[in-house]
Amino acid sequence: MGIRLSLHVWVMSIALLAVTDVRAATNQVVSCPPSLNGGTIASVRVQGGTCDIRDTRVEGDIQITGGVVNIRDSHIGGAIRSQGGAVRLFGGVTVEGDLQITRATEGSGFLGDNNRINGTVRYWQNSEYFTAHYGTIGGGMSIENNTGGASIIGNSVGGGDLICRGNDPSPTGFDNKGNKVDQCSGRMRGKTAASTQVRDGQLRRQPVHGR
C-alpha cells in the first residue's frame, strides 16, 4: 500500500512539473529566427536574420532591432515595434496594439486581405519604401519625415486621422477612408501611385493602373 501511494505521488509530481514547465515556456521571450509556425508564445524578439511568423498567436509584443520579419495569418496580442529592421504583414494578421516602424533597413508595411491593426500605425524617419494597402486601422495612421516614398491604397482608418507630413517624395495612393491630413489629403494621386505584390516573401514595387 505504501509503495503504491508513493508511486502515485511520484507520478502526480511529474505531471505537475510537466504542466509547470509548459506554462513557463509560454511566458518566455522567444528569439526569431528560427521561424515560427503555429502555437502560442508570450513575445518575440528579432535582432537579425529573416523571421517568418505564420499561424501563430503571440500574446505580447514583437520587438525588432534588426533583420526582416514576415507575418502571415497570425494574431499579435500586443504591439509590433521595429527600430532598425523591417516588418511586413502579408494577410490575415491582427495586431491588437500599435504598429511602429522607424529607421527601416528594407521596405516595410502591409498588404493582402484581412490585415487589421486595432491600435495606431506610425511610420517615421525612414529611407525605405512603405506600403499600406487595404488595411483596417482602429486608431490613426501617420507617415512622417520619410524619404523612401510610400503607397497608401484602400485603407479604412477609423479612430484617428490619416496624416502624411514632411515626406519627400509625398506619398501616393487612393481609396482611403478616414480624415486625411496634409500630404494625405488632396495631393494623393491614383494613376501614379505605386503598388506592391508578394513575390518570394518580398515587397516589390509595381506600377498601378487602377484596382
ABEGO torsion letter per residue (X at the ends): XAAAAAAAAAAAAAAAAAAAAAAAAAABBBBOOBBBBEEBBABBBBAEEBBBBBGBBBABBBBBAEEBBBBBGBBBABBBBBBGBBBBBAEGBBBABBBBBBGBABBBEBBEBGBBBABBBBBBGBABBBBBBGBBBABBBBBBGBAAEBBBBGBBBAABBBBBBGBOBBBBEBGBBEBBBEAABAABBAAABBBBBBBGGBBBBBBBAEX
